[in-house]
């Protein structure tokens, strides 16, 4: 339902009910508003609830693969099985059946037309997710004879499973500025964007009947993937200019620092952390419209061949992994240079 209380004040109310055969019913709602205080300035806000049902692979995927782990400087191969959530291994370990993730969301911000062609928007947001689906660490043999037998039957030495492992809270801020103008006989467009986001693990949902170590259920490495494994800040500047049949574009992106953590909560002597510094990556392209249907573009992604920081020795697993597998900042493939011919018909 939508309401225009006045020409400048708009309210949107929505609700949705659904019933799932595998986890039950859910009702979610949303309230949003927009208030145009002046012709150039508007305030907006929204609040909602939401859910995400477990995906098919999170409920039913089975696989066994060889994974290499390094303990006290010794690298060993392990056959690690990913077992479906309703498997015998899951029941023996005391893992509960998957249920839907549930979320509460709130946001507020404004848009401002500063001059003709120059706009800016600022939005803050908060997202709380309960019962977030995660993958456990690897549980090995020796916990229970029945678990050992189930692992042997699957030709696996360790087991990991999808669980409703954690509750998280995310806060963030988005800022976008857009400027369009004529420059000479061509047109110029500049977009500056910045995002600042912080996610915290609010609670670890360890099942009451769990067998095996709680540290393995969700360890420091798992937590760092949510909290510090992706940049908490990202700033981008895009510049595009076109004149006649020529066009050029440049995009400069700064990726903030990330931190990889390993070790068990209960034993600080196992904690190993590494900080990967922030980096700036530049893309550039130059194009020419040969005809209305044919275009030639040359350019580069990561023009200056920037790489992430390298792993410290203790993270390299006999020097097989020069760059981190535990954090995600940007690609580790360096520069990519290209010429592209496009034909439209």
N, C-alpha and C positions, 0 to 999 in steps of 0.2 A: 504494500500500500504506500502511495506517495501523496504528500500533502504540500501544497504551496500556500503556506499561511499568509504570506505577503509576496509581492513581486521579488523580494530580496531574501526570503527565508524559506528554505526547503527542508522537508523531513521525509526520510524513507524508513519504513518498518517492514521487516521480512521475517518469516518463520518457515521451518521445514521439519516434517516428521518422516522418518523412514524406519522400516523394520527389516533386519537382516536375519536370515535363518541360522547363521553361525554364531552371532553374538548378541542378538536381541534388538530392541528398538532404541531410537534416539530422537530427541527434539532439539533443534538449534534455532537461535534467533539473531537478528541484527537490527541495530538502530543507528542511522546515520543522518547527519544534518549538514547543511551548507548555508552560511549567512554572508551575503554580499553587503558588506558594511558600506563600501563606496563602489563606484564603477570600476575602480582599479584594485580594490583590496577585498579579498573574501576569506572567511574562516571556515574550516571544515573539521569534522570530528566523526568518529564511528566507534562502536563497540559491538562485539559479536561473540558467539560461541561457535565451536566447530568440532569436527571429528574426522578421523581417518581410519577406515577399516584396515586390518592387516592385509597386505598384498598376497597374491597366490604363492609366490616363492617364499615369503616369510612363514607361511603356514605349512607348505608341502614340499619344499625343496630338500633334496638329499644329494650329497656329493661327498666323495673322499678324495683328498689331494695331498701331495707331498709338500710340506712346509718346512723351511729351515729356520731353526731358532738357535740363538747364541746364549749360552749360560756360562759365566765365569771364563769367557774367552774361547769356549769350545762350541763349535757349530755342529749340530746334529740334525738329521732328517727325521721327520715324524709324519706318519699317515694320520691326518686330521680329518675327521668326519664332521660334516655339517648335517645334523639330524633334524628331521621335521619335528615340529613342536608337539605333535601328538604321538611321537614314537615311544618305543619301550625305554630307550635310553633317557628320554626326557622325563618319563614317569618315574624311573628309578632314581634319577637325580633330584626329583622333587620340584621340577619346573612346572609352573602353572600354565594352563591353556591361554593362548593369546586372546586379548580383547582389544577393542578399538582405542586408539589414542584420542584424548579429549583436550580441547584448547579453549582458552579465553583470550580475546584480542581486544586491544584498545589503541586508537591512534588519534592524533590531532595535529593540525597544521594550518598553513595559510598560503595563498597565492597572491602575488603582487605584480602588477604591471607598472614598472618604474617609468619607462618612456615607451614611445611607439617602437615596437620591435624588441624590447628588453623586458623579460619576465623572470621572476624568481619564485620558487616554491620551497617551503620548509615543512617537513613532517616528522613528528616523533611517534614511536610506536612501542608497544609492550605486548609480548606474546608469552603465555604460560601454557606449556604442554604437559599433561599428566599421562602416565603410562606409555611413554615413548618407546617404540620398538627398537631394540638394540641387539647386537650379537654378543654373546658371552665370550669370555676367554676360553681357553682349551682345557677341559678336564681330562686328566690322564687316568691310568689304572691305579689300583690300590685303595680306592675309596670304598668299594663294596664288591664282593665276588660276583654278584649278579650283573653289575655294571661291566666288570671285566669280561664276562662271558658275552654280553651284548656287543661290546666293542670287538671282540675276537670274531664274532659272527659276521660283522660288517668289515672285517679286515682293516680295522682302524686301531690306532694306539691312543688317540685322544678324541674328545667330542666337544663341539660347540653348537649352540642353539640360539634361535631368535626368541627373545623374551620382552615383556613390558618392563624394561630394566630401570628406567629413570624418569624423574620429573625435571623439567627444565624451565628456566625463565630467560627471556631474551628482551633486551631493551636496545633501541637504536634511534638514529637520526639520519634522515635523508635531506640533502640540500641540492637543488638543481637550479642553475641559472642558464638562460637561453637568450642569445642576442642575434638578431637578423638585421642586415642592412645592405645597402648598395655600396659597392666600392668600385669606383671607375664605372665601367660598363658591365661589370659582373656583380654577382651576389655573394655575400659572405655570411656564414652561419657559425657561431661559436657556442659550444655547450660546455659548461663546467659543472661537474657533478661530484658529490662527496657523500660517502656513507660511513657511518660509525656505528658499530654493532658489538654488543657484548652478550654472550650466552653463559649462563651458570647452571651447573647441575645442582638442582635444589634438593633432590632426594634420590637415594639408591633403593629400589624396591626389591630387597632380598626376600625371597619366599620363606615362609616360616619353616617349611619342611625341607629346605635345601640341604643336600649332602655335598660335602666338599667345601673348599675354602671360599668364604665370601669375597676375598680379594680377587679370585678368578672370575667370579660372577661379573664384576665390573671394576677393572683396575685403573691405575693412574693413566695408563696409555689410552684406554677407552675414554676417560674423562677429558684428556687433553684434546682428543679429536673434536669434541664439542666446544670446549672452552677456549683453547689456544691454537688449535690445529689449522684454522683458517684466519686470514687477516681480520683484525677488528677495525681496520680503517682502510679505505680505498678511495682514491681521488683520481678523477679522469678529466682531461681537457681535450675536446675534439674541435678541430677547425676544418671547415670545408669551404672551398672557393670555386666558383664556376664562372667562366666567361667564354661566350661563344661555344665552340666545340671542345674547349679544354676544361678539365676539372681536376682539382687536387684536394687531397685530404690528409690530415695528420691527426693521430690520436696518441696522447701521452697518458699513461696510467701508472700511478704509484700504488704498490701493494704493501701494506703495513707488515710489520714483523709477525712471525709465528713462533710458537714454542712447542717442541716435542718433549713429552714426558714418558718415562717408563718406570717400572718398579711397583712394589706392593705397598698398599697403605700402611700395613702393620709393621713394615720393616724399612726404616729410613735408609739403612745401609744399601738397599737395592735401588734407591732413587737415582736416576740419571736424566738430567734435563739438558736440552740444547736450544739456544735462541738463534733463529735465522733472521737476519736483518732485513729491513724493508728495501725494496728494489723498485726502479722505474723502468718501464718497458715502453718503447716508442714504435708505432706503426706509421707507415707512410705510403701513399699511392698517388700516381699521376696518370690521368686518362685523357684519351682523345677520341671523339666521335668521328670515325672515318666517314660513315654515312649515318642516316637515321636508324639503320638496322645493325650497324657494325661498329664495335667499340674495342679499342686497344688500351689496356691498363698495365702498367708496370709498378712494382712496389715491393714492400718488405714488411713482414711481421717480425717484431723484435729486431728492429733495424740495427741496433748496436750490439747484438749478440749477447744479451744479458742472461746470466744463469743464477739460480738460487745459490745460497751458501752450500758448501759441501758438508756431508756428514762428518762428524768426528770419528776417530778410529773405532771406538766401541760400538758405533751404530752401523758399521760397514759390512759386517758378516763376511769376513775374509775378503774384503774389498770388492764384493759383488754389487753393493748398493752405494754408489758414490753420492747420490742425492736421496733425500729422505722419502721413505714410503709412508711415514707416519703423519706428515703434515701436508697441506695442499695450499701452496702460495700462488704459483703459476708454473707453466710447463718448463721441463728441463731439457728441451730439444734445441735451445739456442735460436739463432736467426733463421728466417725462412724468406727467401727472395724469389720473386715470381714475375712472369709476364703472362697476361691472360687476354685472350681474344674472345669477345662475346658477340654472338649473332642472334638477333631477335627476328622471329617470323610468326 
